[in-house]
Amino acid sequence: MCPLRAPLLAALISLALSQYYDYDYQPLRMLGPSGPNCNEECECPINFPSAMYCDSRKLKAVPFVPSRIKYLYLQNNQIDGIKAGVFDNVTDTLRWLILDNNQITNGKIEKGTIDKLTALEKLHINFNNLTEPVIPPSKSLDELKLMHNQLSKFPGGLLSDKENLTTINLQFNHLTSDAIAGAFKGPKKLLSLDVSHNKLKKLPADVPSTLEMLYADHNHIDGVAAGYLSKLPLLHHLRLSHNKLVDSGIPAGVFNTTSLVELDLSFNKLQSIPEINEQLEQLYLQANEINKIELT
C-alpha cells in the first residue's frame, strides 16, 4: 500500500465511526512553553494563553483556575468531585469545561462550582459516575455531553432557559421514558439528541421542532406514535436499531416524511417493510423478521 494511503484510510475510517458515535473528545495540544498565568499542575501554552491543559496528570482534584482562562481540559484524571472556589476567577469567562474519564459523583460537586459558570458553552462530563445531570446557569450553553454515566433521571425544566443548546448526548445511561418526560422542552435550537443505550420504551416527548438528528438505538422501544415525526419537519437522521419495533407499533405512513434521509430500523422484530418516502437515501432493515416485500 502506498505510504500516503494508509493514513488517509485510517482517517476516513475514524471519520465514519465518529459520525455514528462521537464518544470521545481529544483537544488539539499546542506546542511551546507554558505561560505565567497558569496553575503549576497544568500547562497554558504561550500561543494559546486562554487554555489550561490539566489532562492525563493523575489529578485527584480540580486545581484552582486562574483568571483569563476560557478553555479548561481535565479529562483522564482521578477526580471524584469539585471543591467550592476553584472557578471563582472564571465564573463569567470560562467557556469550555472538559471532565471526561474521571470518577465524579453528584454528591462531591460542591455549591459554588459548576452552578456559578454563567458563560459556559461546552460541558463534557462523559465516563464518570453521575446519577443525575449537572447543568450550569449559562444561557450560552451549546453542547451538553453526559455519556457513559449512571443517570437515572433528567427532571423537566433543567433546560428551560437553554435556548442556544444544539447538542445533547446522553447515551449509555439508565434513563427511562418517564425519567426524561419534559426534559427537552427548553432548547429552541436543538439539532442533535442522542439517547441511545438507555431504557426507553418510547421516543422522547416534547422535543424541539428544530431537531435534525435523533438517535435512540439500543432501547426497549416497540413503536412510534402516529404524528410523532410530523412535529419534527427538519429531522434528517432517525436511528432506532436494536429495539423491539413490531409492525403493529408502526402506524401507516409514520415514516413518510420528506425530511428523512436516513432511517435505521435494523435489529428489531418487523415482519414487513414500512412505508417510506422516496426521498430517503439510507434505509437499514437487517436482522428483522421480514417475510414479505410489497413493491408499492
C-alpha positions as MATLAB code, in Angstrom:
seq = 'MCPLRAPLLAALISLALSQYYDYDYQPLRMLGPSGPNCNEECECPINFPSAMYCDSRKLKAVPFVPSRIKYLYLQNNQIDGIKAGVFDNVTDTLRWLILDNNQITNGKIEKGTIDKLTALEKLHINFNNLTEPVIPPSKSLDELKLMHNQLSKFPGGLLSDKENLTTINLQFNHLTSDAIAGAFKGPKKLLSLDVSHNKLKKLPADVPSTLEMLYADHNHIDGVAAGYLSKLPLLHHLRLSHNKLVDSGIPAGVFNTTSLVELDLSFNKLQSIPEINEQLEQLYLQANEINKIELT';
ca = [
       0.000    0.000    0.000;
       1.209    3.476   -0.851;
       2.603    5.208    2.296;
       0.133    8.056    1.878;
      -2.892    5.805    1.513;
      -2.667    4.127    4.925;
      -3.046    7.355    6.954;
      -5.794    8.511    4.595;
      -7.696    5.227    5.004;
      -7.343    5.404    8.781;
      -8.620    8.965    8.788;
     -11.644    8.022    6.678;
     -12.479    5.094    8.966;
     -12.144    7.319   12.006;
     -14.416    9.921   10.421;
     -17.029    7.307    9.581;
     -17.058    5.972   13.119;
     -17.216    9.431   14.655;
     -20.268   10.238   12.537;
     -22.140    7.365   14.178;
     -20.909    7.697   17.763;
     -18.904   10.670   18.946;
     -17.917    9.308   22.367;
     -14.570   10.949   22.905;
     -13.199   14.426   22.618;
      -9.476   14.976   22.239;
      -8.411   18.644   22.071;
      -5.518   19.744   19.933;
      -2.471   20.232   22.142;
      -0.477   23.363   21.443;
       3.280   23.267   21.455;
       5.516   25.681   23.307;
       6.374   26.658   26.890;
       3.722   27.349   29.490;
       2.700   30.956   30.152;
       2.829   32.702   33.557;
      -0.959   32.799   34.081;
      -1.277   29.097   34.838;
      -1.710   26.638   37.677;
       1.597   24.890   38.364;
      -0.024   21.465   37.977;
      -1.141   22.260   34.446;
       0.065   23.769   31.190;
      -1.007   27.007   29.495;
       0.789   27.368   26.135;
       2.001   30.887   25.385;
       0.490   30.728   21.895;
      -2.884   29.727   23.403;
      -2.912   31.521   26.779;
      -6.655   31.255   27.324;
      -6.460   27.436   27.540;
      -5.298   25.378   30.518;
      -4.407   21.730   29.940;
      -4.619   19.586   33.075;
      -5.460   16.319   31.309;
      -3.823   12.933   31.992;
      -1.883   14.078   35.085;
      -3.296   11.737   37.749;
      -5.026   14.673   39.439;
      -7.434   13.826   42.249;
      -8.949   17.294   42.496;
      -9.753   20.190   40.178;
      -6.934   22.743   40.520;
      -7.631   26.433   41.108;
      -8.280   28.115   37.760;
      -6.564   31.490   37.182;
      -8.353   34.421   35.598;
      -8.493   34.776   31.803;
      -8.762   31.009   31.262;
     -11.574   30.205   28.822;
     -10.861   26.573   27.937;
     -10.185   24.013   30.658;
      -9.206   20.409   29.924;
      -9.318   17.982   32.853;
     -10.035   14.666   31.164;
      -8.271   11.385   32.002;
      -7.594   12.021   35.684;
      -8.795   10.593   39.019;
     -11.084   13.458   40.034;
     -14.131   12.392   42.056;
     -15.527   15.818   42.963;
     -15.209   19.587   42.630;
     -14.413   21.816   45.607;
     -16.012   25.233   46.005;
     -13.841   28.162   44.964;
     -11.835   26.581   42.150;
     -13.796   28.516   39.484;
     -14.137   31.802   41.391;
     -11.841   33.695   38.969;
     -13.595   32.434   35.817;
     -17.289   32.348   36.685;
     -18.150   34.689   33.801;
     -15.342   33.822   31.368;
     -14.925   30.018   31.259;
     -16.377   28.674   28.007;
     -15.287   25.031   27.772;
     -15.088   22.563   30.654;
     -13.947   19.040   29.718;
     -14.086   16.484   32.544;
     -14.263   13.194   30.630;
     -12.848    9.986   32.080;
     -12.823   10.791   35.782;
     -14.735    9.471   38.806;
     -17.040   12.395   39.522;
     -20.214   11.845   41.570;
     -23.024   14.331   42.191;
     -22.524   14.297   45.939;
     -18.984   15.622   45.622;
     -19.754   18.557   43.337;
     -19.968   21.395   45.855;
     -22.109   24.502   45.511;
     -20.228   27.424   44.058;
     -18.612   25.426   41.239;
     -20.413   24.485   38.014;
     -23.536   26.239   39.288;
     -21.658   29.581   39.031;
     -20.395   29.279   35.441;
     -22.520   31.819   33.588;
     -20.627   31.848   30.255;
     -20.074   28.121   29.697;
     -20.648   26.927   26.128;
     -19.478   23.297   26.265;
     -19.788   20.951   29.240;
     -18.437   17.416   28.787;
     -18.621   15.055   31.776;
     -18.532   11.738   29.915;
     -17.360    8.485   31.504;
     -17.983    9.456   35.129;
     -20.365    8.376   37.916;
     -23.151   10.955   37.739;
     -26.641    9.767   38.715;
     -28.382   12.985   37.683;
     -27.456   15.752   35.240;
     -25.269   18.715   36.144;
     -26.467   21.879   34.401;
     -24.654   25.252   34.584;
     -26.690   28.502   34.700;
     -25.148   29.698   31.431;
     -27.645   30.653   28.732;
     -24.843   30.299   26.174;
     -24.575   26.518   26.667;
     -24.206   24.892   23.252;
     -23.078   21.312   23.982;
     -24.079   19.090   26.889;
     -22.420   15.669   26.889;
     -23.060   13.290   29.795;
     -22.409    9.953   28.090;
     -21.387    6.804   29.955;
     -22.621    7.781   33.397;
     -25.302    6.319   35.670;
     -28.057    8.848   35.012;
     -31.440    7.532   36.080;
     -33.357   10.803   35.893;
     -33.404   14.064   33.988;
     -36.009   16.321   35.625;
     -38.065   18.580   33.406;
     -37.261   22.274   33.481;
     -33.481   21.951   33.823;
     -33.025   23.177   30.245;
     -35.855   25.717   30.243;
     -33.532   28.684   29.602;
     -31.001   26.914   27.369;
     -32.196   28.441   24.108;
     -28.777   28.106   22.416;
     -28.279   24.420   23.174;
     -27.715   22.487   19.924;
     -26.289   19.131   21.086;
     -27.306   16.768   23.889;
     -25.563   13.403   24.301;
     -26.952   11.081   26.976;
     -26.131    7.637   25.604;
     -25.057    4.768   27.849;
     -27.036    5.691   30.952;
     -30.066    4.240   32.792;
     -32.762    6.636   31.614;
     -36.384    5.552   31.195;
     -39.133    7.301   29.263;
     -40.693    8.587   32.477;
     -37.311    9.860   33.684;
     -36.925   12.205   30.707;
     -40.536   13.391   30.453;
     -40.441   17.113   29.690;
     -36.640   17.205   29.821;
     -36.123   18.706   26.347;
     -38.788   21.426   26.195;
     -36.480   24.410   26.706;
     -33.901   24.412   23.869;
     -35.133   26.223   20.770;
     -32.127   25.467   18.547;
     -31.541   21.796   19.367;
     -30.144   19.924   16.366;
     -28.883   16.625   17.786;
     -30.248   14.433   20.595;
     -28.656   11.070   21.414;
     -30.446    8.886   23.972;
     -29.176    5.542   22.687;
     -28.199    2.730   25.054;
     -30.759    3.571   27.729;
     -34.048    2.009   28.900;
     -36.589    3.996   26.900;
     -39.876    2.359   25.909;
     -40.873    5.180   23.590;
     -39.239    8.059   21.762;
     -38.614   11.234   23.797;
     -41.617   13.511   24.034;
     -41.720   17.287   23.580;
     -38.501   17.546   21.587;
     -37.984   20.828   19.691;
     -39.132   21.065   16.086;
     -35.593   22.137   15.109;
     -34.202   18.630   15.668;
     -32.233   17.167   12.745;
     -30.706   14.054   14.340;
     -32.404   11.703   16.819;
     -30.518    8.606   17.924;
     -32.388    6.099   20.109;
     -30.594    2.829   19.341;
     -30.380    0.056   21.946;
     -33.505    0.796   23.967;
     -36.837   -1.018   24.525;
     -38.950    0.960   22.039;
     -41.736   -1.076   20.405;
     -43.386    1.584   18.288;
     -43.548    5.147   17.005;
     -46.617    7.224   17.813;
     -48.710    8.417   14.880;
     -47.859   12.018   14.072;
     -44.626   11.955   16.071;
     -42.402   12.746   13.089;
     -44.794   15.327   11.671;
     -43.788   17.513   14.623;
     -40.149   17.269   13.523;
     -40.170   18.729    9.992;
     -36.355   19.080    9.847;
     -35.438   15.593   11.067;
     -32.880   14.034    8.692;
     -31.473   11.111   10.691;
     -33.511    8.696   12.817;
     -31.804    5.650   14.306;
     -33.886    3.022   16.058;
     -31.767   -0.095   15.699;
     -31.649   -2.735   18.454;
     -35.108   -2.030   19.842;
     -38.373   -4.010   19.953;
     -40.197   -2.494   16.997;
     -43.104   -4.576   15.646;
     -45.436   -3.947   12.730;
     -48.374   -3.065   14.976;
     -46.302   -0.293   16.547;
     -45.639    1.391   13.189;
     -48.702    3.412   12.036;
     -49.218    3.675    8.286;
     -47.133    6.463    6.785;
     -45.383    7.398   10.042;
     -42.004    7.432    8.240;
     -43.362    9.013    5.071;
     -41.725   12.361    5.691;
     -39.768   14.282    3.065;
     -37.114   15.412    5.530;
     -35.746   11.964    6.414;
     -32.612   10.917    4.536;
     -31.504    8.137    6.914;
     -33.703    5.624    8.743;
     -32.176    2.771   10.743;
     -34.675    0.088   11.787;
     -32.230   -2.808   11.928;
     -32.217   -5.441   14.666;
     -35.913   -5.245   15.504;
     -38.951   -7.522   15.062;
     -40.509   -6.093   11.928;
     -42.174   -8.575    9.566;
     -42.790   -6.162    6.717;
     -41.152   -3.077    5.270;
     -42.864    0.099    6.482;
     -43.972    2.790    4.065;
     -41.214    5.309    3.376;
     -40.795    8.443    1.313;
     -38.910    8.157   -1.964;
     -36.564   10.933   -0.838;
     -34.996    8.589    1.739;
     -31.359    7.823    0.900;
     -30.378    5.220    3.512;
     -32.667    2.539    4.915;
     -31.377   -0.191    7.244;
     -33.590   -3.236    7.821;
     -31.161   -6.082    8.501;
     -31.769   -8.537   11.340;
     -35.567   -8.251   11.410;
     -38.223  -10.904   10.684;
     -39.280   -9.588    7.267;
     -41.120  -12.221    5.247;
     -42.702  -10.143    2.504;
     -41.855   -7.219    0.271;
     -44.587   -5.116   -1.273;
     -43.326   -3.342   -4.358;
     -45.665   -0.404   -3.802;
];
